[in-house]
Amino acid sequence: METRKIIAPCGTWISPITADAVSKAQKRLHGIAVDGHGHLLWVESRPTEAGRGVLVKEADKHGDEPIDITPNDFAVRTLVHEYGGQAFAVSGDMVVFSNYKDQRLYKQIIGDSFLIPITPDYGGSTVRYADGVFDSRSKSYVTVMEDHRESSLNPTATVVSVSLSGETSQEPKILVGGNDFYAFPRMDLKGERLAWIEWGHPNMQWDKAELWVGYISKEGDVYKKICIAGGDPTLVESPSEPKWSSNGNLFFVTDRNSGFWNIYKWIEHSNEVVPIYTTDAEFTRPFWVFGNCSYDFIPSTGSNNLIACSYRQSGKSYLGILDDAQNSLTVVDVPFTDIGNIVSGSDCIYVEGATGILPLSVAKVTLDQSKVESVDFSIMWSSSPDSRKYRSNFSIPEPIEFPTEVSGQKAYAYFYPPSNRKYQASDEEKPPLLLTVHGGPTAETRGILDLNVQYWTSRGWAVVDVNYGGSTGYGREYRQRLLGNWGVVDVNDCCSCAKFLVDNGMVDEERLCITGKSAGGYTTLASLAFRHTFKAGASLFGISDLNSLNEEMPPKFELHYTSNLGGSDKDMFERSPINFVDKFSCPVILFQGLDDKIVTPVQARKMHKALKQKACLLRWWSTKENNMDSARLRTLNIHWSNR
C-alpha cells in the first residue's frame, strides 16, 4: 500500500540527506585509462583523505576490492595552470604520474610500490607537468611542462621529452616552445610525428587556438612543423583533442564554420582538413583542465576508422559510433544522459557518465560484433555508491528553456521540484526557490545527480540550475553572448529564469534565493546588488571586485579572461558589487577558502567589511535620523555611494 504523505510547509520537511552525508558522499574522478592487460585504471580524489588523488586499478576478480596503485605518501595531481587535470598516463605495466607535493614525474610498475623520479628536483613545485603520452620509439615521456623558476607570474610553457631509461632523473628535452600555452601533445604510433594544440594571449583556448604537427628526427628533435588548423586569419576556430589512429591518420575536434565542435580528419598528402560528420552538437568541452578525451578509436579489422564519441545536444549527452569511411553516426543506447571522457578497452569502451538519479560513474559498455549496439552495460566505479539509499527522495531534473530580455532569444536551465517520499506541500503553497549559478563562467551545468541539490529539494525547496548566455554546450554563438557583457547577460538571464518560474506558478515569488561558486558567486552578488529579484543570497568564493581581480595578478592562464568578459575598466567598475554595497537590500552570506589562488580571500574580506560597514551605518541611521537634517543625510549618502 502507498503511504499517505504528510502535508507540511516547504522547507520544514525532514530529510535523510544530511549535510554530513553530502560532504562525505562524493569522490571525484580525475581521468581513466586502460593498462596493457585491459584493466581499467582511474584516479580518484578522496574526501576522507583530504582530497588525496589515488591511482586505482579495477579488482582482479569479481567481488574483490579495487587495488590502490599509488603509495600512501604520494598523491596524483598536477598544478599546471593551477586547475591541473590529467596527471598520469599508462603504457603496458608502467605508469608515469605527477606527484602533488613536489610536482615531479615518477615512473612506477603497476603492482610495485617502488617509485623512480624521472625529472629533477628543482625545489618545491616550481616545475610542473601535465597531459603526457609515451613515445616507444625514443623510450621517453612527452608532456607539457610549466616552468616557474624565472617567474611565478609568467611561467614558461613548453612541450618536452623526458627519458624513461635508467634509474636517475634527467633534464627534460624541449621539443616545442615559444607560445603562451600548450596542450594535447600526441605522438603517432611510430614516433615520427607529434601533434599538439597551442594558443596565446589574450585568447582562451576556446576563443582561438592552433593545431600543429611536428616531424621528429632520429635524434628526437622536431625538424619541421606544419599548422593544420587555426592558422587562417580569416577563419576563427578553436581546435582541440588531436589523436592519431592506428593506421596513422590524425583526427581532431574543431568548431570552424558552424560554431559547433565537430570531429575532423587531416589529409596529410594534400594538407587538407575534412569533416567526418557535421551537426549542431558539441563533441568536446572547453579546455579548463588537461585530459579531455571525448572520443577514442575502436579496434577494427577494416581500413575504416570506427570512433566511439560523446556529444552534447540541447542539454543532453549521447554516445555515438562514427564511421569515417561512411561519414555516418550511429547513436548507442546507454542509460547515461550526461557523458564525459571515453577510453577504448580490448573488447569494450569505458565511459564516464551520470544521470539525474545516478552519480558520476564509469561504465563498461560492451558492443555487439557490428560495433554499433550495446549488449552489456555495467558500472565499474561510482563517485557516490551510498547515494542509492536516498533514491526514493530524489528530484528528477527537468530541462527548461525560457525567454531572455533580448526579444526572440532563449536560455536554458534544469529545474528540480521539491521531492520527499514522506512529505508534500499543500495545494495552496508554492515552494521557495534556490537558483544556482555555475562557475567558469565558460562552463555548463549538466543536470546530473548532485546531493548538494537533493539536500534542498528533499526539504521542500525547488532548485533551478541555470545555463545563462555564455555557457558551453550550445555552440560558439551562445558561448560568446557573455563577451564584454559579464555581469549583464548572466544576471539578466538568472533573473529572467526566476521570473519565468514565478509566472508559470512553479515557485513562490516572495521566497527566491540565489547562490553560486567563483564566477557564479560573482553573478550572485551582482544580482543582489543591481536587481531586486531575490530575497537572499550566498556567495561561495565569489568575485566582488572585477578590477582588483586583474590587479591581484590571476594565474597566467586567465590573465586576460576577466577583461575579455568584463569589458573596459569603467565597465568592470560599474559591474563590481563591491562598489555598490548601498544597493544591497537583503541578507547575504559569504564563504571563502583560504588557499584559493584563483579567487583569493581578499575578495570575500573586502565584501564582508563593506557590508558590515553598511549594516553599522544603517543601524546608526535608524537611531539618529530623527536628529539629522535632510542636507546631512544627503551628504552622508553621497559619501557612502562614492566609497
C-alpha positions as CSV (number, residue, x, y, z in Angstrom):
1,M,0.0,0.0,0.0
2,E,1.2,3.5,-0.8
3,T,1.9,5.5,2.3
4,R,0.0,8.8,2.5
5,K,2.4,11.7,2.6
6,I,2.5,14.3,5.4
7,I,1.4,17.7,4.3
8,A,3.9,20.2,5.7
9,P,5.2,23.7,4.8
10,C,8.0,23.7,2.3
11,G,11.4,24.0,4.0
12,T,10.3,22.1,7.1
13,W,10.4,18.6,5.7
14,I,12.7,16.1,7.4
15,S,15.2,14.6,5.1
16,P,17.7,11.7,5.4
17,I,20.1,13.6,3.2
18,T,22.1,15.5,5.8
19,A,24.9,18.0,5.5
20,D,27.3,15.3,6.7
21,A,26.0,12.9,4.1
22,V,26.5,15.5,1.4
23,S,30.1,16.4,2.5
24,K,31.3,12.8,2.7
25,A,29.4,11.3,-0.2
26,Q,31.3,12.2,-3.3
27,K,34.7,11.2,-4.6
28,R,36.0,13.0,-7.7
29,L,37.3,11.4,-10.9
30,H,40.5,12.7,-12.5
31,G,41.0,10.5,-15.5
32,I,40.6,7.0,-16.7
33,A,43.0,4.7,-18.7
34,V,43.5,1.0,-19.6
35,D,46.7,-0.9,-19.0
36,G,48.4,-3.5,-21.2
37,H,46.2,-6.3,-19.8
38,G,43.0,-4.5,-20.5
39,H,42.4,-3.5,-16.8
40,L,40.6,-0.2,-16.1
41,L,42.6,2.3,-14.0
42,W,41.4,5.7,-12.7
43,V,42.4,8.5,-10.4
44,E,40.0,9.4,-7.6
45,S,40.3,12.1,-5.0
46,R,39.0,11.1,-1.6
47,P,37.2,13.4,0.8
48,T,38.3,11.1,3.7
49,E,41.9,11.6,2.8
50,A,41.8,15.4,2.4
51,G,41.2,15.1,-1.3
52,R,44.3,13.0,-2.0
53,G,44.5,11.8,-5.6
54,V,45.0,8.0,-5.8
55,L,45.5,5.8,-8.9
56,V,43.3,2.7,-8.6
57,K,43.1,-0.5,-10.6
58,E,39.9,-2.5,-11.0
59,A,39.7,-5.7,-9.0
60,D,41.4,-8.8,-10.4
61,K,38.4,-10.9,-9.6
62,H,34.7,-10.2,-9.4
63,G,33.8,-9.4,-5.8
64,D,37.3,-8.3,-4.8
65,E,38.0,-4.7,-3.9
66,P,39.8,-2.3,-6.4
67,I,43.5,-2.1,-5.8
68,D,45.3,1.2,-4.9
69,I,48.4,1.7,-7.0
70,T,49.7,5.0,-5.5
71,P,51.7,4.6,-2.3
72,N,50.2,6.3,0.8
73,D,52.7,9.2,0.9
74,F,52.2,10.2,-2.7
75,A,49.2,11.9,-4.5
76,V,48.5,12.0,-8.2
77,R,47.8,15.7,-9.1
78,T,49.3,18.4,-11.3
79,L,49.2,22.1,-10.7
80,V,49.8,23.3,-14.3
81,H,47.6,26.3,-15.0
82,E,46.6,25.9,-11.3
83,Y,43.5,24.0,-12.5
84,G,45.5,20.9,-13.3
85,G,43.8,17.9,-14.9
86,Q,45.3,14.8,-16.5
87,A,48.3,13.9,-14.3
88,F,49.1,10.4,-15.3
89,A,49.5,8.0,-18.3
90,V,49.7,4.2,-18.6
91,S,51.6,2.1,-21.1
92,G,51.7,-1.7,-20.6
93,D,52.5,-2.2,-16.9
94,M,54.2,1.2,-16.5
95,V,52.5,4.3,-15.2
96,V,54.0,7.8,-15.1
97,F,52.4,10.4,-12.8
98,S,52.9,13.9,-11.4
99,N,53.2,13.9,-7.6
100,Y,51.2,16.7,-5.9
101,K,53.8,17.7,-3.2
102,D,56.9,18.2,-5.4
103,Q,55.3,18.1,-8.9
104,R,58.0,15.8,-10.1
105,L,57.2,13.0,-12.5
106,Y,57.6,9.4,-11.2
107,K,57.5,6.1,-13.0
108,Q,56.1,3.0,-11.4
109,I,55.4,-0.6,-12.4
110,I,51.8,-1.4,-11.6
111,G,51.8,-3.7,-8.6
112,D,55.1,-2.5,-7.3
113,S,55.3,0.3,-4.7
114,F,58.8,1.2,-5.7
115,L,58.9,4.7,-7.5
116,I,61.6,6.2,-9.6
117,P,61.6,10.0,-10.1
118,I,62.3,10.8,-13.8
119,T,62.5,14.6,-13.5
120,P,65.0,16.6,-11.4
121,D,64.2,18.0,-8.0
122,Y,64.0,21.8,-8.5
123,G,62.9,22.5,-5.0
124,G,59.1,22.8,-4.3
125,S,56.6,22.9,-7.1
126,T,58.4,25.3,-9.4
127,V,58.4,23.0,-12.5
128,R,55.1,21.2,-13.3
129,Y,54.0,18.6,-15.8
130,A,50.6,17.6,-17.3
131,D,48.9,15.6,-20.1
132,G,51.8,13.2,-21.1
133,V,52.0,10.3,-23.5
134,F,54.5,7.6,-24.1
135,D,56.9,7.5,-27.1
136,S,58.0,3.9,-27.6
137,R,60.5,4.9,-30.3
138,S,62.7,7.1,-28.1
139,K,61.7,5.4,-24.8
140,S,60.5,8.7,-23.4
141,Y,57.5,10.5,-22.0
142,V,56.3,13.5,-24.0
143,T,54.4,16.1,-21.8
144,V,53.5,19.7,-21.2
145,M,56.0,21.4,-18.9
146,E,55.3,24.7,-17.0
147,D,58.4,26.3,-15.6
148,H,58.0,28.9,-12.8
149,R,61.7,29.2,-11.9
150,E,62.3,32.5,-13.6
151,S,58.8,34.0,-13.0
152,S,55.9,32.7,-11.0
153,L,53.6,35.3,-12.7
154,N,54.7,34.4,-16.2
155,P,55.8,30.8,-16.2
156,T,57.2,29.3,-19.4
157,A,55.2,26.6,-21.2
158,T,56.8,24.0,-23.5
159,V,56.3,20.5,-24.8
160,V,59.2,18.4,-23.6
161,S,60.5,14.8,-23.8
162,V,61.5,13.1,-20.6
163,S,63.7,10.0,-20.8
164,L,62.4,6.8,-19.3
165,S,65.7,5.0,-19.5
166,G,68.0,4.4,-16.5
167,E,67.4,4.8,-12.7
168,T,68.3,8.5,-12.5
169,S,66.4,11.6,-13.5
170,Q,67.5,13.7,-16.4
171,E,66.7,17.2,-17.6
172,P,63.7,17.3,-19.9
173,K,64.4,18.0,-23.6
174,I,62.4,20.8,-25.1
175,L,60.6,19.8,-28.3
176,V,58.3,22.8,-28.9
177,G,58.1,26.3,-27.3
178,G,57.6,30.0,-27.9
179,N,53.8,30.3,-27.3
180,D,52.0,31.0,-24.1
181,F,50.2,27.7,-23.7
182,Y,50.4,24.1,-24.9
183,A,48.1,21.1,-24.5
184,F,47.4,17.7,-26.0
185,P,50.9,16.6,-27.1
186,R,50.1,13.4,-29.0
187,M,52.7,11.2,-30.7
188,D,51.8,8.8,-33.5
189,L,52.5,5.1,-33.0
190,K,55.8,5.1,-35.0
191,G,57.1,8.1,-33.0
192,E,57.7,10.1,-36.2
193,R,55.0,12.8,-35.9
194,L,53.9,14.9,-32.9
195,A,50.6,16.8,-32.8
196,W,49.8,19.5,-30.3
197,I,47.5,22.4,-29.5
198,E,48.8,25.9,-28.7
199,W,47.4,29.3,-28.2
200,G,48.5,32.7,-26.9
201,H,47.2,35.8,-25.0
202,P,44.7,37.3,-25.0
203,N,42.8,34.2,-26.0
204,M,41.5,31.3,-24.0
205,Q,41.7,28.0,-25.8
206,W,38.0,28.1,-26.7
207,D,38.4,31.5,-28.3
208,K,41.1,30.8,-30.8
209,A,43.8,28.1,-30.9
210,E,46.0,26.3,-33.4
211,L,46.7,22.6,-34.2
212,W,50.3,21.8,-35.2
213,V,52.1,18.7,-36.4
214,G,55.9,18.4,-36.0
215,Y,58.1,15.8,-37.7
216,I,60.5,14.0,-35.4
217,S,64.1,13.3,-36.4
218,K,66.1,10.2,-35.4
219,E,67.7,12.3,-32.7
220,G,64.3,13.1,-31.3
221,D,64.0,16.7,-32.3
222,V,61.2,18.5,-34.2
223,Y,62.9,19.4,-37.5
224,K,59.7,20.6,-39.4
225,K,56.3,21.7,-38.3
226,I,53.0,22.5,-40.0
227,C,50.0,24.4,-38.8
228,I,47.0,22.1,-39.5
229,A,44.1,24.3,-38.2
230,G,43.7,27.7,-36.6
231,G,46.4,29.5,-38.7
232,D,44.0,31.0,-41.3
233,P,43.3,34.6,-40.1
234,T,40.0,34.7,-41.9
235,L,38.7,31.6,-40.1
236,V,38.2,31.7,-36.3
237,E,38.3,28.3,-34.7
238,S,39.5,26.5,-31.6
239,P,40.8,23.0,-32.4
240,S,41.1,20.5,-29.6
241,E,41.8,16.8,-28.8
242,P,44.2,15.7,-31.6
243,K,44.6,11.9,-31.8
244,W,46.4,9.5,-34.1
245,S,44.6,6.4,-35.3
246,S,46.4,3.0,-35.5
247,N,46.8,3.5,-39.3
248,G,48.4,6.9,-38.9
249,N,45.5,9.3,-39.6
250,L,45.2,12.4,-37.5
251,F,41.8,13.3,-36.1
252,F,40.8,16.3,-34.0
253,V,37.8,18.4,-33.0
254,T,37.2,22.0,-34.1
255,D,34.4,24.5,-34.5
256,R,35.2,26.0,-37.8
257,N,32.3,27.3,-40.0
258,S,29.4,26.1,-37.9
259,G,30.5,27.2,-34.5
260,F,30.0,23.7,-33.1
261,W,32.8,21.4,-32.1
262,N,32.7,18.5,-34.6
263,I,35.3,15.8,-35.5
264,Y,37.6,16.3,-38.5
265,K,40.4,14.5,-40.1
266,W,43.7,15.8,-41.6
267,I,44.6,14.5,-45.1
268,E,48.4,14.7,-44.9
269,H,49.4,14.5,-48.5
270,S,47.2,17.4,-49.5
271,N,47.4,19.2,-46.1
272,E,43.6,19.3,-46.2
273,V,41.1,19.2,-43.3
274,V,37.8,17.3,-43.9
275,P,34.8,16.8,-41.6
276,I,33.9,13.3,-40.5
277,Y,30.4,14.2,-39.6
278,T,28.8,17.7,-39.0
279,T,25.9,18.5,-36.8
280,D,24.9,21.3,-34.4
281,A,26.3,19.5,-31.4
282,E,29.4,19.7,-29.2
283,F,31.9,16.8,-29.5
284,T,34.2,18.3,-26.8
285,R,34.2,20.6,-23.8
286,P,36.1,23.9,-23.2
287,F,39.7,23.4,-22.1
288,W,39.7,24.2,-18.4
289,V,41.7,21.2,-17.3
290,F,44.1,18.8,-19.1
291,G,42.8,15.5,-20.3
292,N,39.6,16.0,-22.2
293,C,39.0,12.7,-24.0
294,S,35.7,12.9,-25.8
295,Y,36.4,10.2,-28.4
296,D,38.6,7.1,-28.9
297,F,39.2,4.6,-31.6
298,I,37.5,1.1,-31.6
299,P,39.8,-1.7,-32.8
300,S,38.7,-2.7,-36.3
301,T,39.8,-5.2,-38.9
302,G,38.8,-3.0,-41.8
303,S,40.6,0.0,-43.3
304,N,38.0,2.4,-41.9
305,N,38.2,4.0,-38.5
306,L,35.4,3.4,-36.0
307,I,35.3,6.1,-33.4
308,A,33.4,5.9,-30.1
309,C,32.4,9.5,-29.2
310,S,30.3,11.6,-26.9
311,Y,28.5,14.7,-27.9
312,R,26.1,17.1,-26.3
313,Q,23.0,18.5,-27.9
314,S,20.2,20.5,-26.4
315,G,21.3,19.9,-22.9
316,K,21.7,16.1,-23.2
317,S,24.7,13.8,-23.9
318,Y,24.8,11.0,-26.4
319,L,27.2,8.1,-27.0
320,G,27.8,7.5,-30.7
321,I,29.9,5.5,-33.1
322,L,31.4,7.4,-36.1
323,D,32.5,5.6,-39.2
324,D,34.9,7.8,-41.1
325,A,34.6,5.8,-44.3
326,Q,30.8,6.2,-44.4
327,N,30.7,9.6,-42.7
328,S,27.9,8.2,-40.6
329,L,27.0,8.5,-36.9
330,T,25.1,5.8,-35.0
331,V,23.7,6.5,-31.5
332,V,24.4,3.8,-28.9
333,D,21.6,3.4,-26.4
334,V,23.0,3.6,-22.8
335,P,21.4,4.8,-19.6
336,F,23.7,7.9,-19.2
337,T,22.2,11.2,-20.0
338,D,25.5,13.0,-19.4
339,I,28.8,11.7,-20.8
340,G,32.3,12.8,-20.3
341,N,35.5,11.0,-21.2
342,I,35.7,7.8,-23.3
343,V,38.5,5.3,-23.4
344,S,38.6,2.2,-25.6
345,G,39.3,-1.2,-24.0
346,S,40.3,-4.5,-25.5
347,D,36.7,-5.6,-26.2
348,C,34.7,-2.7,-24.8
349,I,34.6,1.0,-24.2
350,Y,34.8,2.7,-20.8
351,V,32.6,5.8,-20.4
352,E,32.4,8.4,-17.7
353,G,28.8,9.4,-17.2
354,A,25.8,10.1,-15.0
355,T,22.0,10.7,-14.9
356,G,19.6,12.6,-12.8
357,I,19.5,9.6,-10.4
358,L,22.9,8.1,-11.0
359,P,26.0,9.9,-9.7
360,L,29.2,10.3,-11.8
361,S,30.3,6.8,-12.7
362,V,32.5,4.8,-15.0
363,A,30.6,2.2,-17.0
364,K,31.9,-0.7,-19.1
365,V,30.0,-0.8,-22.4
366,T,30.3,-4.0,-24.4
367,L,29.3,-3.7,-28.1
368,D,28.0,-6.3,-30.5
369,Q,30.0,-7.6,-33.4
370,S,28.9,-4.8,-35.6
371,K,30.2,-2.3,-33.0
372,V,27.1,-0.1,-33.1
373,E,24.9,-1.6,-30.4
374,S,25.4,-2.1,-26.7
375,V,24.9,-5.7,-25.4
376,D,26.1,-5.0,-21.9
377,F,26.3,-2.0,-19.5
378,S,27.9,-2.4,-16.1
379,I,29.1,0.2,-13.5
380,M,32.8,-0.2,-12.7
381,W,33.2,2.9,-10.4
382,S,30.9,5.3,-8.7
383,S,31.6,8.7,-7.1
384,S,28.9,8.1,-4.5
385,P,27.9,4.5,-4.2
386,D,25.9,5.2,-0.9
387,S,23.7,7.7,-2.7
388,R,21.4,5.0,-3.9
389,K,19.8,4.6,-0.5
390,Y,18.3,8.1,-0.9
391,R,16.9,7.4,-4.3
392,S,13.2,7.5,-3.2
393,N,13.7,11.1,-2.2
394,F,15.4,12.3,-5.4
395,S,14.1,15.1,-7.5
396,I,14.5,14.5,-11.2
397,P,15.9,17.5,-13.2
398,E,13.5,18.9,-15.8
399,P,15.2,20.7,-18.7
400,I,13.6,24.1,-19.4
401,E,14.1,26.9,-21.8
402,F,13.0,30.4,-21.0
403,P,12.9,33.8,-22.8
404,T,15.7,36.3,-22.0
405,E,15.5,40.1,-22.0
406,V,16.5,40.0,-25.7
407,S,13.5,39.6,-27.9
408,G,13.3,36.1,-29.5
409,Q,16.3,34.8,-27.5
410,K,16.2,31.8,-25.3
411,A,18.3,30.5,-22.4
412,Y,18.3,27.2,-20.6
413,A,18.2,25.6,-17.2
414,Y,17.4,22.5,-15.2
415,F,14.5,22.7,-12.8
416,Y,14.3,20.4,-9.7
417,P,10.9,20.4,-8.0
418,P,10.7,19.5,-4.3
419,S,10.7,15.8,-3.6
420,N,10.4,13.7,-0.4
421,R,8.9,10.3,-0.1
422,K,7.2,11.2,3.2
423,Y,6.2,14.9,2.7
424,Q,4.4,17.1,0.3
425,A,3.2,20.7,0.3
426,S,-0.4,21.8,0.5
427,D,-2.2,22.7,-2.8
428,E,-2.1,26.4,-1.9
429,E,1.7,26.6,-1.3
430,K,4.3,27.3,-3.9
431,P,7.8,26.2,-2.9
432,P,10.8,28.6,-2.2
433,L,13.4,28.7,-4.9
434,L,17.2,28.3,-4.8
435,L,18.7,29.4,-8.1
436,T,22.2,28.1,-8.5
437,V,24.7,29.8,-10.8
438,H,27.6,27.7,-12.2
439,G,31.2,28.8,-12.2
440,G,33.5,29.4,-15.1
441,P,31.7,31.3,-16.3
442,T,32.6,29.5,-19.5
443,A,31.2,26.2,-18.3
444,E,27.9,24.3,-18.1
445,T,25.6,22.8,-15.6
446,R,24.6,19.4,-16.7
447,G,21.5,18.0,-14.9
448,I,23.1,15.1,-13.1
449,L,22.7,13.7,-9.6
450,D,24.2,16.1,-7.0
451,L,23.4,15.6,-3.3
452,N,24.0,19.3,-2.8
453,V,20.9,19.9,-4.9
454,Q,19.0,17.0,-3.3
455,Y,19.7,18.3,0.1
456,W,17.4,21.3,-0.7
457,T,14.8,19.6,-2.8
458,S,14.2,16.9,-0.1
459,R,13.4,19.6,2.4
460,G,10.8,21.2,0.2
461,W,12.8,23.7,-1.8
462,A,12.7,24.0,-5.6
463,V,16.1,24.3,-7.2
464,V,16.9,25.7,-10.7
465,D,20.4,25.4,-12.2
466,V,20.9,28.0,-15.0
467,N,22.9,27.8,-18.2
468,Y,22.9,31.5,-18.8
469,G,24.2,33.1,-22.0
470,G,27.9,32.4,-22.1
471,S,27.6,28.8,-21.0
472,T,29.1,26.0,-23.0
473,G,27.2,23.1,-24.7
474,Y,25.2,25.3,-27.1
475,G,27.8,26.4,-29.6
476,R,30.1,29.3,-30.1
477,E,27.4,32.0,-30.7
478,Y,25.7,31.1,-27.4
479,R,29.1,31.0,-25.6
480,Q,30.1,34.4,-26.9
481,R,26.9,36.2,-25.6
482,L,29.0,36.9,-22.4
483,L,32.0,38.6,-24.1
484,G,32.1,42.1,-22.8
485,N,28.9,41.5,-21.0
486,W,29.8,39.6,-17.9
487,G,27.6,41.0,-15.1
488,V,24.9,41.9,-17.5
489,V,23.8,38.8,-19.6
490,D,24.3,36.3,-16.8
491,V,22.5,38.5,-14.2
492,N,19.6,39.2,-16.7
493,D,19.3,35.5,-17.6
494,C,19.2,34.4,-13.9
495,C,16.5,36.9,-13.1
496,S,14.6,36.0,-16.2
497,C,14.7,32.4,-15.2
498,A,13.3,33.1,-11.8
499,K,10.6,35.3,-13.3
500,F,9.7,32.5,-15.7
501,L,9.2,30.0,-12.9
502,V,7.1,32.5,-10.9
503,D,4.9,33.4,-13.9
504,N,4.3,29.7,-14.5
505,G,3.2,29.1,-10.9
506,M,6.2,26.8,-10.1
507,V,7.7,28.8,-7.2
508,D,6.9,31.5,-4.6
509,E,7.8,35.0,-5.8
510,E,8.4,36.1,-2.2
511,R,10.9,33.3,-1.5
512,L,13.5,33.5,-4.2
513,C,17.2,32.9,-3.3
514,I,20.4,32.7,-5.3
515,T,23.8,31.1,-4.8
516,G,26.9,30.4,-6.8
517,K,30.6,29.5,-6.7
518,S,33.5,31.5,-8.0
519,A,32.2,33.2,-11.2
520,G,28.8,32.0,-10.0
521,G,29.4,33.8,-6.8
522,Y,30.1,37.0,-8.7
523,T,26.8,36.7,-10.6
524,T,25.1,36.1,-7.2
525,L,26.5,39.2,-5.7
526,A,25.8,41.2,-8.9
527,S,22.2,40.0,-8.9
528,L,21.7,41.1,-5.3
529,A,23.4,44.5,-5.9
530,F,21.8,45.5,-9.2
531,R,18.5,43.8,-9.2
532,H,15.7,43.2,-6.7
533,T,14.6,39.7,-7.8
534,F,16.0,37.7,-4.9
535,K,15.4,37.9,-1.2
536,A,18.7,36.4,0.0
537,G,21.9,35.1,-1.5
538,A,25.0,33.0,-0.7
539,S,28.4,33.6,-2.4
540,L,30.9,30.8,-2.3
541,F,34.4,32.1,-3.1
542,G,32.8,34.7,-5.3
543,I,34.3,37.7,-7.0
544,S,33.2,41.1,-5.6
545,D,35.7,43.4,-7.5
546,L,36.4,42.7,-11.2
547,N,39.2,45.3,-11.4
548,S,41.0,44.1,-8.4
549,L,40.8,40.6,-9.7
550,N,43.1,41.7,-12.5
551,E,45.3,43.7,-10.1
552,E,45.8,40.7,-7.9
553,M,47.5,39.1,-10.9
554,P,45.5,35.9,-11.7
555,P,47.3,32.9,-13.0
556,K,48.8,33.3,-16.4
557,F,46.2,31.0,-17.8
558,E,43.4,33.5,-17.0
559,L,45.4,36.8,-17.3
560,H,43.1,38.3,-19.9
561,Y,40.0,36.3,-19.2
562,T,38.3,38.8,-16.9
563,S,39.0,41.7,-19.3
564,N,37.6,39.7,-22.3
565,L,34.4,39.1,-20.4
566,G,34.1,42.2,-18.3
567,G,34.9,44.9,-20.9
568,S,36.7,48.2,-20.0
569,D,37.9,49.3,-16.6
570,K,34.8,51.5,-16.4
571,D,32.5,48.7,-17.3
572,M,34.1,46.4,-14.7
573,F,33.9,49.1,-12.0
574,E,30.2,49.7,-12.7
575,R,29.5,45.9,-12.6
576,S,31.5,45.2,-9.4
577,P,29.2,44.7,-6.4
578,I,31.9,46.0,-4.0
579,N,31.4,49.5,-5.4
580,F,27.6,49.5,-4.8
581,V,27.0,47.8,-1.5
582,D,24.5,50.6,-0.8
583,K,22.2,48.8,-3.3
584,F,22.1,45.5,-1.3
585,S,18.7,45.2,0.4
586,C,18.6,41.6,1.6
587,P,20.6,39.1,3.6
588,V,23.8,37.7,2.1
589,I,26.3,35.2,3.4
590,L,29.9,34.8,2.2
591,F,32.1,31.6,2.1
592,Q,35.8,31.6,1.2
593,G,38.6,29.1,1.1
594,L,41.9,30.5,2.4
595,D,44.1,28.6,-0.1
596,D,42.2,29.7,-3.2
597,K,44.7,31.0,-5.7
598,I,42.1,31.9,-8.4
599,V,39.6,34.0,-6.3
600,T,41.8,35.0,-3.4
601,P,40.4,35.6,0.1
602,V,40.8,39.4,-0.3
603,Q,37.7,39.4,-2.5
604,A,35.5,38.0,0.3
605,R,37.2,40.0,3.0
606,K,36.6,43.3,1.2
607,M,33.0,42.5,0.6
608,H,32.5,41.4,4.2
609,K,34.0,44.6,5.5
610,A,32.0,46.8,3.2
611,L,28.7,45.0,4.1
612,K,29.4,45.2,7.8
613,Q,30.1,48.9,7.5
614,K,26.8,49.4,5.6
615,A,25.0,47.5,8.3
616,C,26.6,49.6,11.0
617,L,25.7,52.8,9.1
618,L,22.1,51.7,8.7
619,R,21.8,50.9,12.4
620,W,23.3,54.3,13.2
621,W,20.8,55.9,10.8
622,S,17.9,54.1,12.4
623,T,18.7,55.6,15.8
624,K,19.9,59.0,14.7
625,E,17.8,60.0,11.7
626,N,15.3,61.9,13.7
627,N,18.1,64.3,14.8
628,M,19.6,64.7,11.4
629,D,18.6,67.3,8.9
630,S,18.0,66.3,5.3
631,A,21.1,68.0,4.0
632,R,23.3,66.0,6.3
633,L,21.6,62.8,5.2
634,R,22.2,63.6,1.5
635,T,25.9,64.4,2.2
636,L,26.3,61.1,4.1
637,N,24.6,59.1,1.3
638,I,26.8,60.7,-1.4
639,H,29.9,59.8,0.7
640,W,28.8,56.2,1.0
641,S,28.0,55.9,-2.7
642,N,31.4,57.2,-3.6
643,R,33.1,54.6,-1.4
